């Protein structure tokens, strides 16, 4: 990779929402990620939730001398995904020369085949030959929250609301459309944030849906998928409520995006009766898909209860 790309890529590391106090593996991964990012930017950005600071779960980080070499942004957010938006906005506002934005999670505790994972992650960070690169991974463990949410929620809901887009995801051989590893051209990021609806959660999935030409069933941008390895959550599994919360957020976003994308637009040449017929067809289709979506949600709840023993 040439020097120009190195100096113009801006990495963002999302500080663990619960900190890494008393978690040596997570702490080690966080600082390893910092060192990796410094190979392309001497002063990486770390987005730190204010909740974490107030709860005294970032004391070790803030007292660490290495923190002085970072650009730390403290922000209020409802969850980890919203801290991404704060970091992206900071780069768009303050680093107009940056040509790529790289977002990395700082809360990984366990990966399988460590050496291969870190080598793949280095390749992902240095990637600069496409509009959007996604760091893909397999979810470790039968009860991994990431695996449960995607298997019984994301994939089925996508197939219901956006079947052609779902096929597009399959053609990419993308395992995790909600991946926390994102490497994107700044110009594409700006377009996606300024000209489309923003969400506080499920950022990657939202970007992918907006990157799909729904009328032509093709990608608007060049995408690549880099398989990193197998990643586990900080916990081996989350409780039933946590999984359902995520699936419900996904369903809410997908139904809203479907309405936004599919809603008929009246033009000067569209007759009133023609537009009324189009809108009636639109609402009928929405009701049909919503009914199927509720069935998918019910199946997901039943399956998760059985798997988690609740």
Secondary structure per residue as TSV (DSSP state, phi and psi in degrees):
chain	resnum	aa	ss	phi	psi
A	1	X	-	360.0	137.3
A	2	X	-	-80.6	167.2
A	3	X	H	-66.1	-32.9
A	4	X	H	-61.3	-45.0
A	5	X	H	-63.5	-39.4
A	6	X	H	-59.8	-44.0
A	7	X	H	-79.1	-19.3
A	8	X	H	-103.8	-2.7
A	9	X	E	-88.6	131.2
A	10	X	E	-112.8	113.4
A	11	X	E	-89.0	145.6
A	12	X	E	-122.1	127.5
A	13	X	E	-109.6	126.7
A	14	X	E	-88.8	114.6
A	15	X	-	-65.3	141.5
A	16	X	-	-53.5	128.8
A	17	X	T	-59.3	-33.7
A	18	X	T	-100.1	12.4
A	19	X	-	71.6	-174.9
A	20	X	-	-125.8	22.9
A	21	X	T	-57.0	129.7
A	22	X	T	61.7	24.4
A	23	X	-	-132.7	86.3
A	24	X	H	-64.9	-35.9
A	25	X	H	-65.6	-46.0
A	26	X	H	-64.5	-40.4
A	27	X	H	-62.1	-44.2
A	28	X	H	-61.8	-46.1
A	29	X	H	-60.9	-42.5
A	30	X	H	-57.9	-50.1
A	31	X	H	-73.1	-28.1
A	32	X	H	-63.3	-40.9
A	33	X	H	-63.6	-40.6
A	34	X	H	-57.9	-48.2
A	35	X	H	-62.3	-38.7
A	36	X	H	-62.7	-44.9
A	37	X	H	-65.2	-29.2
A	38	X	T	-69.8	-12.6
A	39	X	T	-73.7	-17.2
A	40	X	T	-118.0	-14.1
A	41	X	-	-152.1	120.5
A	42	X	S	-66.3	-17.8
A	43	X	S	-135.2	78.0
A	44	X	-	-63.4	156.6
A	45	X	E	-92.9	133.7
A	46	X	E	-118.9	122.3
A	47	X	E	-94.4	121.5
A	48	X	E	-116.6	116.3
A	49	X	E	-64.0	136.7
A	50	X	H	-62.9	-33.9
A	51	X	H	-55.6	-42.1
A	52	X	H	-64.5	-39.0
A	53	X	H	-67.4	-47.0
A	54	X	H	-62.8	-36.4
A	55	X	T	-80.6	5.3
A	56	X	T	62.5	31.8
A	57	X	-	-99.8	8.1
A	58	X	S	-123.9	17.1
A	59	X	H	-60.6	-46.3
A	60	X	H	-60.9	-40.8
A	61	X	H	-65.8	-49.4
A	62	X	H	-67.7	-26.2
A	63	X	T	-90.1	-3.7
A	64	X	-	-81.5	129.6
A	65	X	G	-59.7	-28.0
A	66	X	G	-66.3	-22.0
A	67	X	G	-61.6	-27.5
A	68	X	G	-65.4	-17.8
A	69	X	G	-90.1	2.4
A	70	X	S	-112.3	160.1
A	71	X	E	-99.9	106.1
A	72	X	E	-98.6	125.7
A	73	X	E	-113.2	114.9
A	74	X	E	-91.8	133.2
A	75	X	E	-147.3	149.0
A	76	X	-	-81.1	138.9
A	77	X	-	-156.4	155.0
A	78	X	S	-81.8	-24.8
A	79	X	S	-163.4	-177.5
A	80	X	H	-60.4	-41.1
A	81	X	H	-57.8	-36.4
A	82	X	H	-70.6	-25.0
A	83	X	H	-66.5	-27.3
A	84	X	H	-59.3	-46.8
A	85	X	H	-60.6	-38.5
A	86	X	H	-63.2	-42.1
A	87	X	H	-67.0	-43.7
A	88	X	H	-61.9	-45.4
A	89	X	H	-62.2	-37.5
A	90	X	H	-61.8	-42.2
A	91	X	H	-67.8	-44.7
A	92	X	H	-61.8	-34.5
A	93	X	H	-80.2	-34.5
A	94	X	H	-115.8	-10.2
A	95	X	-	-131.1	67.8
A	96	X	T	-63.6	-19.2
A	97	X	T	-81.1	-13.2
A	98	X	-	-67.6	131.8
A	99	X	-	-103.2	-10.4
A	100	X	E	-143.0	149.9
A	101	X	E	-122.4	127.8
A	102	X	E	-117.8	122.7
A	103	X	E	-111.5	127.1
A	104	X	E	-130.3	140.6
A	105	X	E	-75.5	146.6
A	106	X	S	-108.8	15.0
A	107	X	-	-121.0	24.8
A	108	X	-	-79.8	131.6
A	109	X	-	-105.0	-34.1
A	110	X	E	-142.7	129.7
A	111	X	E	-129.8	149.0
A	112	X	E	-89.8	147.8
A	113	X	S	53.9	62.4
A	114	X	H	-49.0	-48.9
A	115	X	H	-59.9	-46.7
A	116	X	H	-61.7	-40.8
A	117	X	H	-60.5	-47.8
A	118	X	H	-69.1	-33.2
A	119	X	H	-66.8	-41.8
A	120	X	H	-66.2	-37.6
A	121	X	H	-65.9	-37.5
A	122	X	H	-61.8	-42.9
A	123	X	H	-61.5	-40.8
A	124	X	H	-63.9	-45.5
A	125	X	H	-62.3	-35.1
A	126	X	H	-86.3	-6.1
A	127	X	-	-63.1	132.7
A	128	X	-	-149.6	20.4
A	129	X	S	-107.5	17.0
A	130	X	S	-149.3	168.9
A	131	X	S	-71.8	-44.7
A	132	X	E	-135.0	125.3
A	133	X	E	-115.9	135.4
A	134	X	E	-117.5	127.1
A	135	X	E	-81.1	109.0
A	136	X	E	-95.3	158.0
A	137	X	E	-159.5	158.9
A	138	X	E	-93.5	147.4
A	139	X	E	-89.4	125.8
A	140	X	-	-81.8	138.2
A	141	X	S	91.4	141.1
A	142	X	T	-60.4	-34.2
A	143	X	T	-106.6	22.3
A	144	X	-	-61.1	132.4
A	145	X	H	-60.2	-42.3
A	146	X	H	-59.6	-44.6
A	147	X	H	-66.6	-43.9
A	148	X	H	-64.0	-45.7
A	149	X	H	-62.8	-44.8
A	150	X	I	-71.8	-43.4
A	151	X	I	-64.1	-45.3
A	152	X	I	-102.0	-0.5
A	153	X	I	-128.2	-70.3
A	154	X	I	-56.0	-54.1
A	155	X	H	-62.9	-43.9
A	156	X	H	-67.7	-41.8
A	157	X	H	-66.8	-39.3
A	158	X	H	-62.4	-42.3
A	159	X	H	-63.0	-30.7
A	160	X	H	-75.8	-52.6
A	161	X	H	-81.8	-38.2
A	162	X	-	-135.8	72.7
A	163	X	H	-61.9	-39.6
A	164	X	H	-69.2	-39.5
A	165	X	H	-63.3	-39.0
A	166	X	H	-59.5	-38.3
A	167	X	H	-66.6	-36.7
A	168	X	H	-62.6	-39.0
A	169	X	H	-62.6	-42.6
A	170	X	H	-63.7	-36.8
A	171	X	H	-66.3	-26.3
A	172	X	T	-79.3	-11.4
A	173	X	T	58.3	40.3
A	174	X	-	-90.2	121.7
A	175	X	S	-82.7	-42.8
A	176	X	-	-118.0	89.1
A	177	X	T	-68.1	-7.1
A	178	X	T	-107.8	25.3
A	179	X	-	-57.9	144.3
A	180	X	S	-87.3	-0.6
A	181	X	E	-104.0	111.1
A	182	X	E	-134.8	131.0
A	183	X	E	-130.8	112.3
A	184	X	E	-138.3	145.4
A	185	X	E	-62.7	138.8
A	186	X	H	-61.7	-38.1
A	187	X	H	-63.0	-37.9
A	188	X	H	-70.1	-42.4
A	189	X	H	-57.7	-45.4
A	190	X	H	-61.7	-42.9
A	191	X	H	-63.4	-43.1
A	192	X	H	-67.6	-35.1
A	193	X	H	-81.8	-38.0
A	194	X	H	-84.7	-37.0
A	195	X	S	-101.1	2.7
A	196	X	S	-134.8	162.5
A	197	X	-	-64.0	136.7
A	198	X	-	-98.1	148.4
A	199	X	-	-125.4	149.2
A	200	X	S	-79.8	-17.4
A	201	X	S	-130.0	166.3
A	202	X	-	52.2	50.0
A	203	X	H	-62.4	-47.0
A	204	X	H	-64.6	-43.4
A	205	X	H	-62.8	-42.4
A	206	X	H	-60.7	-45.3
A	207	X	H	-60.8	-41.8
A	208	X	H	-64.0	-42.8
A	209	X	H	-62.9	-40.5
A	210	X	H	-73.9	-15.6
A	211	X	T	-89.5	1.0
A	212	X	E	-103.2	130.0
A	213	X	E	-82.3	103.3
A	214	X	T	-73.7	-20.8
A	215	X	T	-84.4	-29.1
A	216	X	T	-106.5	-4.8
A	217	X	T	54.1	53.1
A	218	X	E	-150.9	160.0
A	219	X	E	-78.4	139.1
A	220	X	S	-78.7	-29.9
A	221	X	S	-120.8	164.7
A	222	X	-	-82.3	128.9
A	223	X	E	-122.7	147.9
A	224	X	E	-136.2	152.3
A	225	X	E	-121.6	125.7
A	226	X	E	-114.6	113.7
A	227	X	E	-76.9	119.4
A	228	X	E	-87.7	-39.4
A	229	X	E	147.1	-146.0
A	230	X	E	-114.0	127.7
A	231	X	E	-123.7	136.4
A	232	X	E	-107.9	156.2
A	233	X	-	-68.9	165.8
A	234	X	S	-57.0	-39.2
A	235	X	S	-100.4	152.4
A	236	X	S	-67.4	-26.9
A	237	X	-	-159.3	158.7
A	238	X	-	-104.3	166.8
A	239	X	-	-75.0	171.1
A	240	X	H	-55.4	-45.8
A	241	X	H	-60.2	-41.8
A	242	X	H	-63.1	-42.0
A	243	X	H	-65.6	-43.9
A	244	X	H	-64.5	-38.7
A	245	X	H	-55.9	-45.2
A	246	X	H	-66.8	-43.2
A	247	X	H	-64.8	-39.5
A	248	X	H	-65.2	-36.4
A	249	X	H	-66.0	-40.2
A	250	X	H	-63.4	-45.6
A	251	X	H	-62.8	-40.8
A	252	X	H	-63.7	-42.7
A	253	X	H	-66.9	-43.6
A	254	X	H	-64.3	-41.9
A	255	X	H	-66.7	-37.5
A	256	X	H	-67.4	-43.8
A	257	X	H	-64.6	-37.4
A	258	X	H	-61.3	-45.4
A	259	X	H	-61.3	-42.7
A	260	X	H	-64.2	-40.6
A	261	X	H	-79.3	-38.5
A	262	X	H	-94.0	-14.3
A	263	X	S	-60.5	129.1
A	264	X	-	-61.8	143.8
A	265	X	-	-113.9	123.4
A	266	X	-	-81.2	132.7
A	267	X	-	-111.5	175.3
A	268	X	T	-64.7	-24.9
A	269	X	T	-95.1	-0.9
A	270	X	-	-87.8	120.5
A	271	X	-	-70.8	152.5
A	272	X	H	-58.0	-46.5
A	273	X	H	-64.9	-37.9
A	274	X	H	-64.4	-42.4
A	275	X	H	-66.9	-38.7
A	276	X	H	-62.0	-39.6
A	277	X	H	-66.5	-41.6
A	278	X	H	-62.9	-41.6
A	279	X	H	-70.4	-35.0
A	280	X	H	-64.7	-41.6
A	281	X	H	-63.6	-39.9
A	282	X	H	-61.9	-47.3
A	283	X	H	-68.4	-35.9
A	284	X	H	-62.7	-43.1
A	285	X	H	-66.6	-39.2
A	286	X	H	-63.0	-45.7
A	287	X	H	-60.0	-40.0
A	288	X	H	-64.2	-46.8
A	289	X	H	-67.1	-36.3
A	290	X	H	-65.3	-39.2
A	291	X	H	-62.2	-44.6
A	292	X	H	-64.4	-37.5
A	293	X	H	-63.8	-41.2
A	294	X	H	-64.3	-34.2
A	295	X	H	-66.2	-40.1
A	296	X	H	-62.5	-40.8
A	297	X	H	-64.5	-39.9
A	298	X	H	-65.7	-42.5
A	299	X	H	-62.3	-41.6
A	300	X	H	-61.2	-44.8
A	301	X	H	-62.4	-43.9
A	302	X	H	-63.3	-44.2
A	303	X	H	-66.7	-44.0
A	304	X	H	-64.5	-37.6
A	305	X	H	-60.9	-42.1
A	306	X	H	-67.2	-43.1
A	307	X	H	-69.5	-35.5
A	308	X	H	-93.5	-3.7
A	309	X	T	68.1	40.6
A	310	X	-	-117.1	360.0
